[in-house]
Amino acid sequence: MLLSHEIKQQCDAVILAGGQASRMQGCNKLLQCFDGQQRQLEKLVEVIQPQVQQLWINSHRDHEIYQAYDPNIAIFTDIERGFFGPMMGMHSAWQYSRQDWILFVPCDLYQVPTKLLDTMVATVQQQHSPLCYAVFGQQALYPLCLMHRSVDSLLQQRIKQQDYSLYRCFAKLKVCTAYFALTEQQPHSINHWSELDHH
């Protein structure tokens, strides 16, 4: 198993923004300002980009906005047309990234741990695991994960079976979990506008 600093030297990050956002009237969540201070784009890039070799955005729209914000951000779309969820975005990412590890981050992540990559890298290194997903409080957030390239063969298999559940997919692997504290009274991610009413 590689040392922690070696894993980080072989790690890209992908912001998963390829969904329909059907529960939010189809808006691009990456361009929303959920906290009243920063758009999700700025918030995620600010924290994640310095931690990885290359930052990617998986998205089917608004590419020119991302490029205008930061020309160094690389962008790709799902390799199959349609909306198949984060698993398709993850599988597609491996066709573009040349690294052995990818940190996947959902675009609606409301609370962004500053030591996100460090924590996950240390966990996979200690557990000798090809995949680590995040748990906030008692809630698993499967799309927020650090994944080794070897997992892509399983992703491809599940996609062929038309089973896009990350939960069922990850259950077939030796996975580990990284635990993060939730700020009181705040969600870990935003899936519906009503979740912001109380925060």
PyMOL commands that place a pseudoatom at each C-alpha (Angstrom):
pseudoatom trace, name=CA, resn=MET, resi=1, chain=A, elem=C, hetatm=0, pos=[0.000, 0.000, 0.000]
pseudoatom trace, name=CA, resn=LEU, resi=2, chain=A, elem=C, hetatm=0, pos=[1.237, 3.469, -0.854]
pseudoatom trace, name=CA, resn=LEU, resi=3, chain=A, elem=C, hetatm=0, pos=[2.073, 5.994, 1.821]
pseudoatom trace, name=CA, resn=SER, resi=4, chain=A, elem=C, hetatm=0, pos=[-0.389, 8.826, 2.375]
pseudoatom trace, name=CA, resn=HIS, resi=5, chain=A, elem=C, hetatm=0, pos=[1.696, 11.453, 0.579]
pseudoatom trace, name=CA, resn=GLU, resi=6, chain=A, elem=C, hetatm=0, pos=[2.128, 9.115, -2.394]
pseudoatom trace, name=CA, resn=ILE, resi=7, chain=A, elem=C, hetatm=0, pos=[-1.641, 8.647, -2.705]
pseudoatom trace, name=CA, resn=LYS, resi=8, chain=A, elem=C, hetatm=0, pos=[-2.139, 12.423, -2.670]
pseudoatom trace, name=CA, resn=GLN, resi=9, chain=A, elem=C, hetatm=0, pos=[0.432, 12.800, -5.437]
pseudoatom trace, name=CA, resn=GLN, resi=10, chain=A, elem=C, hetatm=0, pos=[-1.661, 10.436, -7.582]
pseudoatom trace, name=CA, resn=CYS, resi=11, chain=A, elem=C, hetatm=0, pos=[-5.076, 11.955, -6.861]
pseudoatom trace, name=CA, resn=ASP, resi=12, chain=A, elem=C, hetatm=0, pos=[-7.469, 14.096, -8.901]
pseudoatom trace, name=CA, resn=ALA, resi=13, chain=A, elem=C, hetatm=0, pos=[-10.843, 15.395, -7.726]
pseudoatom trace, name=CA, resn=VAL, resi=14, chain=A, elem=C, hetatm=0, pos=[-14.159, 15.358, -9.573]
pseudoatom trace, name=CA, resn=ILE, resi=15, chain=A, elem=C, hetatm=0, pos=[-17.146, 17.511, -8.663]
pseudoatom trace, name=CA, resn=LEU, resi=16, chain=A, elem=C, hetatm=0, pos=[-20.231, 15.515, -9.629]
pseudoatom trace, name=CA, resn=ALA, resi=17, chain=A, elem=C, hetatm=0, pos=[-22.659, 17.979, -11.202]
pseudoatom trace, name=CA, resn=GLY, resi=18, chain=A, elem=C, hetatm=0, pos=[-24.242, 15.892, -13.934]
pseudoatom trace, name=CA, resn=GLY, resi=19, chain=A, elem=C, hetatm=0, pos=[-27.640, 15.270, -12.387]
pseudoatom trace, name=CA, resn=GLN, resi=20, chain=A, elem=C, hetatm=0, pos=[-31.079, 16.570, -13.303]
pseudoatom trace, name=CA, resn=ALA, resi=21, chain=A, elem=C, hetatm=0, pos=[-31.732, 18.228, -9.914]
pseudoatom trace, name=CA, resn=SER, resi=22, chain=A, elem=C, hetatm=0, pos=[-35.380, 17.269, -10.433]
pseudoatom trace, name=CA, resn=ARG, resi=23, chain=A, elem=C, hetatm=0, pos=[-36.224, 17.969, -6.789]
pseudoatom trace, name=CA, resn=MET, resi=24, chain=A, elem=C, hetatm=0, pos=[-34.923, 21.523, -7.234]
pseudoatom trace, name=CA, resn=GLN, resi=25, chain=A, elem=C, hetatm=0, pos=[-36.767, 22.422, -10.444]
pseudoatom trace, name=CA, resn=GLY, resi=26, chain=A, elem=C, hetatm=0, pos=[-33.773, 21.485, -12.582]
pseudoatom trace, name=CA, resn=CYS, resi=27, chain=A, elem=C, hetatm=0, pos=[-31.484, 24.263, -11.368]
pseudoatom trace, name=CA, resn=ASN, resi=28, chain=A, elem=C, hetatm=0, pos=[-27.718, 23.851, -11.599]
pseudoatom trace, name=CA, resn=LYS, resi=29, chain=A, elem=C, hetatm=0, pos=[-26.879, 23.337, -7.935]
pseudoatom trace, name=CA, resn=LEU, resi=30, chain=A, elem=C, hetatm=0, pos=[-23.219, 24.100, -8.524]
pseudoatom trace, name=CA, resn=LEU, resi=31, chain=A, elem=C, hetatm=0, pos=[-24.157, 27.690, -9.394]
pseudoatom trace, name=CA, resn=GLN, resi=32, chain=A, elem=C, hetatm=0, pos=[-26.438, 28.238, -6.377]
pseudoatom trace, name=CA, resn=CYS, resi=33, chain=A, elem=C, hetatm=0, pos=[-25.507, 30.246, -3.300]
pseudoatom trace, name=CA, resn=PHE, resi=34, chain=A, elem=C, hetatm=0, pos=[-26.988, 28.046, -0.595]
pseudoatom trace, name=CA, resn=ASP, resi=35, chain=A, elem=C, hetatm=0, pos=[-25.199, 29.681, 2.344]
pseudoatom trace, name=CA, resn=GLY, resi=36, chain=A, elem=C, hetatm=0, pos=[-25.812, 33.278, 1.269]
pseudoatom trace, name=CA, resn=GLN, resi=37, chain=A, elem=C, hetatm=0, pos=[-22.079, 33.871, 0.867]
pseudoatom trace, name=CA, resn=GLN, resi=38, chain=A, elem=C, hetatm=0, pos=[-20.570, 31.776, -1.934]
pseudoatom trace, name=CA, resn=ARG, resi=39, chain=A, elem=C, hetatm=0, pos=[-21.808, 29.799, -4.888]
pseudoatom trace, name=CA, resn=GLN, resi=40, chain=A, elem=C, hetatm=0, pos=[-21.201, 26.074, -4.509]
pseudoatom trace, name=CA, resn=LEU, resi=41, chain=A, elem=C, hetatm=0, pos=[-18.673, 26.372, -7.344]
pseudoatom trace, name=CA, resn=GLU, resi=42, chain=A, elem=C, hetatm=0, pos=[-16.468, 28.817, -5.440]
pseudoatom trace, name=CA, resn=LYS, resi=43, chain=A, elem=C, hetatm=0, pos=[-16.900, 27.027, -2.124]
pseudoatom trace, name=CA, resn=LEU, resi=44, chain=A, elem=C, hetatm=0, pos=[-15.873, 23.607, -3.464]
pseudoatom trace, name=CA, resn=VAL, resi=45, chain=A, elem=C, hetatm=0, pos=[-13.060, 24.806, -5.717]
pseudoatom trace, name=CA, resn=GLU, resi=46, chain=A, elem=C, hetatm=0, pos=[-11.556, 26.913, -2.937]
pseudoatom trace, name=CA, resn=VAL, resi=47, chain=A, elem=C, hetatm=0, pos=[-11.253, 23.961, -0.565]
pseudoatom trace, name=CA, resn=ILE, resi=48, chain=A, elem=C, hetatm=0, pos=[-10.632, 21.045, -2.916]
pseudoatom trace, name=CA, resn=GLN, resi=49, chain=A, elem=C, hetatm=0, pos=[-8.451, 22.355, -5.734]
pseudoatom trace, name=CA, resn=PRO, resi=50, chain=A, elem=C, hetatm=0, pos=[-5.313, 22.950, -3.598]
pseudoatom trace, name=CA, resn=GLN, resi=51, chain=A, elem=C, hetatm=0, pos=[-5.479, 19.369, -2.279]
pseudoatom trace, name=CA, resn=VAL, resi=52, chain=A, elem=C, hetatm=0, pos=[-5.318, 17.508, -5.616]
pseudoatom trace, name=CA, resn=GLN, resi=53, chain=A, elem=C, hetatm=0, pos=[-3.356, 17.312, -8.854]
pseudoatom trace, name=CA, resn=GLN, resi=54, chain=A, elem=C, hetatm=0, pos=[-6.258, 18.281, -11.143]
pseudoatom trace, name=CA, resn=LEU, resi=55, chain=A, elem=C, hetatm=0, pos=[-9.820, 19.368, -10.461]
pseudoatom trace, name=CA, resn=TRP, resi=56, chain=A, elem=C, hetatm=0, pos=[-12.538, 18.189, -12.843]
pseudoatom trace, name=CA, resn=ILE, resi=57, chain=A, elem=C, hetatm=0, pos=[-16.237, 18.977, -13.112]
pseudoatom trace, name=CA, resn=ASN, resi=58, chain=A, elem=C, hetatm=0, pos=[-18.604, 16.298, -14.410]
pseudoatom trace, name=CA, resn=SER, resi=59, chain=A, elem=C, hetatm=0, pos=[-21.437, 18.304, -15.955]
pseudoatom trace, name=CA, resn=HIS, resi=60, chain=A, elem=C, hetatm=0, pos=[-23.634, 18.404, -19.042]
pseudoatom trace, name=CA, resn=ARG, resi=61, chain=A, elem=C, hetatm=0, pos=[-24.180, 22.174, -18.985]
pseudoatom trace, name=CA, resn=ASP, resi=62, chain=A, elem=C, hetatm=0, pos=[-22.746, 25.627, -18.197]
pseudoatom trace, name=CA, resn=HIS, resi=63, chain=A, elem=C, hetatm=0, pos=[-19.212, 24.666, -19.197]
pseudoatom trace, name=CA, resn=GLU, resi=64, chain=A, elem=C, hetatm=0, pos=[-18.440, 28.243, -20.246]
pseudoatom trace, name=CA, resn=ILE, resi=65, chain=A, elem=C, hetatm=0, pos=[-19.306, 29.514, -16.749]
pseudoatom trace, name=CA, resn=TYR, resi=66, chain=A, elem=C, hetatm=0, pos=[-16.901, 27.070, -15.117]
pseudoatom trace, name=CA, resn=GLN, resi=67, chain=A, elem=C, hetatm=0, pos=[-14.139, 27.932, -17.575]
pseudoatom trace, name=CA, resn=ALA, resi=68, chain=A, elem=C, hetatm=0, pos=[-14.674, 31.663, -17.070]
pseudoatom trace, name=CA, resn=TYR, resi=69, chain=A, elem=C, hetatm=0, pos=[-14.356, 31.189, -13.318]
pseudoatom trace, name=CA, resn=ASP, resi=70, chain=A, elem=C, hetatm=0, pos=[-11.136, 29.152, -13.603]
pseudoatom trace, name=CA, resn=PRO, resi=71, chain=A, elem=C, hetatm=0, pos=[-9.626, 28.029, -16.936]
pseudoatom trace, name=CA, resn=ASN, resi=72, chain=A, elem=C, hetatm=0, pos=[-7.582, 25.401, -15.068]
pseudoatom trace, name=CA, resn=ILE, resi=73, chain=A, elem=C, hetatm=0, pos=[-10.697, 23.403, -14.236]
pseudoatom trace, name=CA, resn=ALA, resi=74, chain=A, elem=C, hetatm=0, pos=[-11.156, 20.454, -16.601]
pseudoatom trace, name=CA, resn=ILE, resi=75, chain=A, elem=C, hetatm=0, pos=[-14.687, 19.480, -17.633]
pseudoatom trace, name=CA, resn=PHE, resi=76, chain=A, elem=C, hetatm=0, pos=[-16.240, 16.291, -18.981]
pseudoatom trace, name=CA, resn=THR, resi=77, chain=A, elem=C, hetatm=0, pos=[-19.701, 14.861, -19.597]
pseudoatom trace, name=CA, resn=ASP, resi=78, chain=A, elem=C, hetatm=0, pos=[-20.978, 11.338, -18.934]
pseudoatom trace, name=CA, resn=ILE, resi=79, chain=A, elem=C, hetatm=0, pos=[-19.851, 8.862, -21.586]
pseudoatom trace, name=CA, resn=GLU, resi=80, chain=A, elem=C, hetatm=0, pos=[-23.461, 7.683, -21.969]
pseudoatom trace, name=CA, resn=ARG, resi=81, chain=A, elem=C, hetatm=0, pos=[-26.270, 10.130, -22.642]
pseudoatom trace, name=CA, resn=GLY, resi=82, chain=A, elem=C, hetatm=0, pos=[-29.013, 10.359, -20.071]
pseudoatom trace, name=CA, resn=PHE, resi=83, chain=A, elem=C, hetatm=0, pos=[-29.138, 10.859, -16.317]
pseudoatom trace, name=CA, resn=PHE, resi=84, chain=A, elem=C, hetatm=0, pos=[-27.893, 7.748, -14.557]
pseudoatom trace, name=CA, resn=GLY, resi=85, chain=A, elem=C, hetatm=0, pos=[-26.701, 9.260, -11.303]
pseudoatom trace, name=CA, resn=PRO, resi=86, chain=A, elem=C, hetatm=0, pos=[-23.280, 9.573, -9.691]
pseudoatom trace, name=CA, resn=MET, resi=87, chain=A, elem=C, hetatm=0, pos=[-22.125, 6.081, -10.647]
pseudoatom trace, name=CA, resn=MET, resi=88, chain=A, elem=C, hetatm=0, pos=[-22.066, 7.025, -14.325]
pseudoatom trace, name=CA, resn=GLY, resi=89, chain=A, elem=C, hetatm=0, pos=[-20.149, 10.192, -13.509]
pseudoatom trace, name=CA, resn=MET, resi=90, chain=A, elem=C, hetatm=0, pos=[-17.597, 8.157, -11.574]
pseudoatom trace, name=CA, resn=HIS, resi=91, chain=A, elem=C, hetatm=0, pos=[-17.168, 5.598, -14.343]
pseudoatom trace, name=CA, resn=SER, resi=92, chain=A, elem=C, hetatm=0, pos=[-16.845, 8.389, -16.905]
pseudoatom trace, name=CA, resn=ALA, resi=93, chain=A, elem=C, hetatm=0, pos=[-14.193, 10.117, -14.796]
pseudoatom trace, name=CA, resn=TRP, resi=94, chain=A, elem=C, hetatm=0, pos=[-11.838, 7.159, -15.131]
pseudoatom trace, name=CA, resn=GLN, resi=95, chain=A, elem=C, hetatm=0, pos=[-11.898, 7.580, -18.907]
pseudoatom trace, name=CA, resn=TYR, resi=96, chain=A, elem=C, hetatm=0, pos=[-10.434, 11.085, -18.494]
pseudoatom trace, name=CA, resn=SER, resi=97, chain=A, elem=C, hetatm=0, pos=[-8.246, 11.156, -15.396]
pseudoatom trace, name=CA, resn=ARG, resi=98, chain=A, elem=C, hetatm=0, pos=[-4.808, 9.577, -15.610]
pseudoatom trace, name=CA, resn=GLN, resi=99, chain=A, elem=C, hetatm=0, pos=[-4.376, 9.315, -11.859]
pseudoatom trace, name=CA, resn=ASP, resi=100, chain=A, elem=C, hetatm=0, pos=[-4.795, 6.180, -9.749]
pseudoatom trace, name=CA, resn=TRP, resi=101, chain=A, elem=C, hetatm=0, pos=[-7.069, 7.864, -7.203]
pseudoatom trace, name=CA, resn=ILE, resi=102, chain=A, elem=C, hetatm=0, pos=[-10.019, 10.231, -7.515]
pseudoatom trace, name=CA, resn=LEU, resi=103, chain=A, elem=C, hetatm=0, pos=[-11.782, 12.177, -4.786]
pseudoatom trace, name=CA, resn=PHE, resi=104, chain=A, elem=C, hetatm=0, pos=[-15.434, 12.416, -5.824]
pseudoatom trace, name=CA, resn=VAL, resi=105, chain=A, elem=C, hetatm=0, pos=[-17.449, 15.319, -4.413]
pseudoatom trace, name=CA, resn=PRO, resi=106, chain=A, elem=C, hetatm=0, pos=[-21.194, 15.921, -4.938]
pseudoatom trace, name=CA, resn=CYS, resi=107, chain=A, elem=C, hetatm=0, pos=[-21.949, 19.442, -6.152]
pseudoatom trace, name=CA, resn=ASP, resi=108, chain=A, elem=C, hetatm=0, pos=[-24.510, 20.033, -3.389]
pseudoatom trace, name=CA, resn=LEU, resi=109, chain=A, elem=C, hetatm=0, pos=[-22.115, 19.366, -0.502]
pseudoatom trace, name=CA, resn=TYR, resi=110, chain=A, elem=C, hetatm=0, pos=[-23.108, 22.063, 1.994]
pseudoatom trace, name=CA, resn=GLN, resi=111, chain=A, elem=C, hetatm=0, pos=[-20.470, 21.388, 4.626]
pseudoatom trace, name=CA, resn=VAL, resi=112, chain=A, elem=C, hetatm=0, pos=[-17.000, 20.988, 3.121]
pseudoatom trace, name=CA, resn=PRO, resi=113, chain=A, elem=C, hetatm=0, pos=[-14.434, 19.606, 5.587]
pseudoatom trace, name=CA, resn=THR, resi=114, chain=A, elem=C, hetatm=0, pos=[-11.124, 21.430, 5.174]
pseudoatom trace, name=CA, resn=LYS, resi=115, chain=A, elem=C, hetatm=0, pos=[-9.157, 18.215, 5.772]
pseudoatom trace, name=CA, resn=LEU, resi=116, chain=A, elem=C, hetatm=0, pos=[-11.386, 16.132, 3.510]
pseudoatom trace, name=CA, resn=LEU, resi=117, chain=A, elem=C, hetatm=0, pos=[-8.679, 14.512, 1.398]
pseudoatom trace, name=CA, resn=ASP, resi=118, chain=A, elem=C, hetatm=0, pos=[-6.192, 14.135, 4.254]
pseudoatom trace, name=CA, resn=THR, resi=119, chain=A, elem=C, hetatm=0, pos=[-8.762, 12.288, 6.343]
pseudoatom trace, name=CA, resn=MET, resi=120, chain=A, elem=C, hetatm=0, pos=[-9.802, 9.945, 3.546]
pseudoatom trace, name=CA, resn=VAL, resi=121, chain=A, elem=C, hetatm=0, pos=[-6.245, 9.232, 2.416]
pseudoatom trace, name=CA, resn=ALA, resi=122, chain=A, elem=C, hetatm=0, pos=[-5.193, 8.369, 5.953]
pseudoatom trace, name=CA, resn=THR, resi=123, chain=A, elem=C, hetatm=0, pos=[-8.193, 6.046, 6.274]
pseudoatom trace, name=CA, resn=VAL, resi=124, chain=A, elem=C, hetatm=0, pos=[-7.597, 4.085, 3.049]
pseudoatom trace, name=CA, resn=GLN, resi=125, chain=A, elem=C, hetatm=0, pos=[-3.909, 3.865, 3.886]
pseudoatom trace, name=CA, resn=GLN, resi=126, chain=A, elem=C, hetatm=0, pos=[-4.600, 2.469, 7.352]
pseudoatom trace, name=CA, resn=GLN, resi=127, chain=A, elem=C, hetatm=0, pos=[-7.364, 0.106, 6.208]
pseudoatom trace, name=CA, resn=HIS, resi=128, chain=A, elem=C, hetatm=0, pos=[-5.675, -1.014, 2.948]
pseudoatom trace, name=CA, resn=SER, resi=129, chain=A, elem=C, hetatm=0, pos=[-8.917, -0.274, 1.139]
pseudoatom trace, name=CA, resn=PRO, resi=130, chain=A, elem=C, hetatm=0, pos=[-9.589, 0.827, -2.462]
pseudoatom trace, name=CA, resn=LEU, resi=131, chain=A, elem=C, hetatm=0, pos=[-12.504, 3.029, -1.428]
pseudoatom trace, name=CA, resn=CYS, resi=132, chain=A, elem=C, hetatm=0, pos=[-13.463, 5.330, 1.425]
pseudoatom trace, name=CA, resn=TYR, resi=133, chain=A, elem=C, hetatm=0, pos=[-16.814, 7.103, 1.671]
pseudoatom trace, name=CA, resn=ALA, resi=134, chain=A, elem=C, hetatm=0, pos=[-17.875, 9.876, 4.022]
pseudoatom trace, name=CA, resn=VAL, resi=135, chain=A, elem=C, hetatm=0, pos=[-20.198, 9.665, 6.993]
pseudoatom trace, name=CA, resn=PHE, resi=136, chain=A, elem=C, hetatm=0, pos=[-21.575, 12.874, 8.510]
pseudoatom trace, name=CA, resn=GLY, resi=137, chain=A, elem=C, hetatm=0, pos=[-22.888, 12.234, 11.981]
pseudoatom trace, name=CA, resn=GLN, resi=138, chain=A, elem=C, hetatm=0, pos=[-24.791, 8.992, 11.375]
pseudoatom trace, name=CA, resn=GLN, resi=139, chain=A, elem=C, hetatm=0, pos=[-25.538, 9.635, 7.689]
pseudoatom trace, name=CA, resn=ALA, resi=140, chain=A, elem=C, hetatm=0, pos=[-23.533, 7.976, 4.919]
pseudoatom trace, name=CA, resn=LEU, resi=141, chain=A, elem=C, hetatm=0, pos=[-22.881, 10.155, 1.875]
pseudoatom trace, name=CA, resn=TYR, resi=142, chain=A, elem=C, hetatm=0, pos=[-21.763, 7.604, -0.709]
pseudoatom trace, name=CA, resn=PRO, resi=143, chain=A, elem=C, hetatm=0, pos=[-21.038, 10.031, -3.598]
pseudoatom trace, name=CA, resn=LEU, resi=144, chain=A, elem=C, hetatm=0, pos=[-18.444, 11.746, -1.390]
pseudoatom trace, name=CA, resn=CYS, resi=145, chain=A, elem=C, hetatm=0, pos=[-15.661, 9.214, -1.625]
pseudoatom trace, name=CA, resn=LEU, resi=146, chain=A, elem=C, hetatm=0, pos=[-12.023, 8.530, -2.410]
pseudoatom trace, name=CA, resn=MET, resi=147, chain=A, elem=C, hetatm=0, pos=[-11.755, 5.759, -4.992]
pseudoatom trace, name=CA, resn=HIS, resi=148, chain=A, elem=C, hetatm=0, pos=[-8.926, 3.746, -6.537]
pseudoatom trace, name=CA, resn=ARG, resi=149, chain=A, elem=C, hetatm=0, pos=[-8.916, 3.074, -10.267]
pseudoatom trace, name=CA, resn=SER, resi=150, chain=A, elem=C, hetatm=0, pos=[-9.340, -0.670, -9.663]
pseudoatom trace, name=CA, resn=VAL, resi=151, chain=A, elem=C, hetatm=0, pos=[-12.943, -0.041, -8.564]
pseudoatom trace, name=CA, resn=ASP, resi=152, chain=A, elem=C, hetatm=0, pos=[-13.909, 1.105, -12.069]
pseudoatom trace, name=CA, resn=SER, resi=153, chain=A, elem=C, hetatm=0, pos=[-14.255, -2.478, -13.323]
pseudoatom trace, name=CA, resn=LEU, resi=154, chain=A, elem=C, hetatm=0, pos=[-17.015, -3.028, -10.756]
pseudoatom trace, name=CA, resn=LEU, resi=155, chain=A, elem=C, hetatm=0, pos=[-18.685, 0.258, -11.699]
pseudoatom trace, name=CA, resn=GLN, resi=156, chain=A, elem=C, hetatm=0, pos=[-18.688, -0.846, -15.319]
pseudoatom trace, name=CA, resn=GLN, resi=157, chain=A, elem=C, hetatm=0, pos=[-20.201, -4.198, -14.382]
pseudoatom trace, name=CA, resn=ARG, resi=158, chain=A, elem=C, hetatm=0, pos=[-22.988, -2.604, -12.320]
pseudoatom trace, name=CA, resn=ILE, resi=159, chain=A, elem=C, hetatm=0, pos=[-23.784, -0.142, -15.104]
pseudoatom trace, name=CA, resn=LYS, resi=160, chain=A, elem=C, hetatm=0, pos=[-24.128, -3.004, -17.593]
pseudoatom trace, name=CA, resn=GLN, resi=161, chain=A, elem=C, hetatm=0, pos=[-26.576, -4.587, -15.149]
pseudoatom trace, name=CA, resn=GLN, resi=162, chain=A, elem=C, hetatm=0, pos=[-28.402, -1.233, -14.944]
pseudoatom trace, name=CA, resn=ASP, resi=163, chain=A, elem=C, hetatm=0, pos=[-27.953, -1.183, -11.185]
pseudoatom trace, name=CA, resn=TYR, resi=164, chain=A, elem=C, hetatm=0, pos=[-26.827, 2.347, -10.349]
pseudoatom trace, name=CA, resn=SER, resi=165, chain=A, elem=C, hetatm=0, pos=[-26.977, 2.068, -6.551]
pseudoatom trace, name=CA, resn=LEU, resi=166, chain=A, elem=C, hetatm=0, pos=[-23.695, 3.116, -4.944]
pseudoatom trace, name=CA, resn=TYR, resi=167, chain=A, elem=C, hetatm=0, pos=[-24.841, 1.485, -1.714]
pseudoatom trace, name=CA, resn=ARG, resi=168, chain=A, elem=C, hetatm=0, pos=[-25.187, -1.946, -3.320]
pseudoatom trace, name=CA, resn=CYS, resi=169, chain=A, elem=C, hetatm=0, pos=[-22.040, -1.473, -5.367]
pseudoatom trace, name=CA, resn=PHE, resi=170, chain=A, elem=C, hetatm=0, pos=[-19.867, -0.486, -2.417]
pseudoatom trace, name=CA, resn=ALA, resi=171, chain=A, elem=C, hetatm=0, pos=[-21.244, -3.418, -0.398]
pseudoatom trace, name=CA, resn=LYS, resi=172, chain=A, elem=C, hetatm=0, pos=[-19.297, -5.723, -2.716]
pseudoatom trace, name=CA, resn=LEU, resi=173, chain=A, elem=C, hetatm=0, pos=[-15.967, -4.093, -1.859]
pseudoatom trace, name=CA, resn=LYS, resi=174, chain=A, elem=C, hetatm=0, pos=[-13.685, -3.873, 1.112]
pseudoatom trace, name=CA, resn=VAL, resi=175, chain=A, elem=C, hetatm=0, pos=[-14.570, -0.276, 1.888]
pseudoatom trace, name=CA, resn=CYS, resi=176, chain=A, elem=C, hetatm=0, pos=[-13.762, 2.009, 4.776]
pseudoatom trace, name=CA, resn=THR, resi=177, chain=A, elem=C, hetatm=0, pos=[-15.484, 5.102, 6.123]
pseudoatom trace, name=CA, resn=ALA, resi=178, chain=A, elem=C, hetatm=0, pos=[-14.251, 8.543, 7.111]
pseudoatom trace, name=CA, resn=TYR, resi=179, chain=A, elem=C, hetatm=0, pos=[-16.271, 10.250, 9.817]
pseudoatom trace, name=CA, resn=PHE, resi=180, chain=A, elem=C, hetatm=0, pos=[-16.926, 13.975, 9.848]
pseudoatom trace, name=CA, resn=ALA, resi=181, chain=A, elem=C, hetatm=0, pos=[-18.805, 16.033, 12.412]
pseudoatom trace, name=CA, resn=LEU, resi=182, chain=A, elem=C, hetatm=0, pos=[-21.925, 17.868, 11.287]
pseudoatom trace, name=CA, resn=THR, resi=183, chain=A, elem=C, hetatm=0, pos=[-22.254, 21.507, 12.235]
pseudoatom trace, name=CA, resn=GLU, resi=184, chain=A, elem=C, hetatm=0, pos=[-25.325, 21.684, 14.454]
pseudoatom trace, name=CA, resn=GLN, resi=185, chain=A, elem=C, hetatm=0, pos=[-28.615, 22.320, 12.659]
pseudoatom trace, name=CA, resn=GLN, resi=186, chain=A, elem=C, hetatm=0, pos=[-27.043, 22.169, 9.187]
pseudoatom trace, name=CA, resn=PRO, resi=187, chain=A, elem=C, hetatm=0, pos=[-27.441, 19.497, 6.477]
pseudoatom trace, name=CA, resn=HIS, resi=188, chain=A, elem=C, hetatm=0, pos=[-24.429, 17.823, 4.876]
pseudoatom trace, name=CA, resn=SER, resi=189, chain=A, elem=C, hetatm=0, pos=[-25.849, 18.405, 1.398]
pseudoatom trace, name=CA, resn=ILE, resi=190, chain=A, elem=C, hetatm=0, pos=[-28.804, 20.118, -0.258]
pseudoatom trace, name=CA, resn=ASN, resi=191, chain=A, elem=C, hetatm=0, pos=[-31.336, 18.041, -2.181]
pseudoatom trace, name=CA, resn=HIS, resi=192, chain=A, elem=C, hetatm=0, pos=[-34.404, 20.252, -1.848]
pseudoatom trace, name=CA, resn=TRP, resi=193, chain=A, elem=C, hetatm=0, pos=[-34.977, 23.961, -1.325]
pseudoatom trace, name=CA, resn=SER, resi=194, chain=A, elem=C, hetatm=0, pos=[-36.945, 23.214, 1.852]
pseudoatom trace, name=CA, resn=GLU, resi=195, chain=A, elem=C, hetatm=0, pos=[-33.734, 22.018, 3.517]
pseudoatom trace, name=CA, resn=LEU, resi=196, chain=A, elem=C, hetatm=0, pos=[-32.543, 25.631, 3.539]
pseudoatom trace, name=CA, resn=ASP, resi=197, chain=A, elem=C, hetatm=0, pos=[-35.650, 26.970, 5.266]
pseudoatom trace, name=CA, resn=HIS, resi=198, chain=A, elem=C, hetatm=0, pos=[-34.357, 26.086, 8.710]
pseudoatom trace, name=CA, resn=HIS, resi=199, chain=A, elem=C, hetatm=0, pos=[-30.717, 27.119, 8.265]
for i in range(1, 199): cmd.bond("trace and resi %d" % i, "trace and resi %d" % (i + 1))
show_as sticks, trace
zoom trace
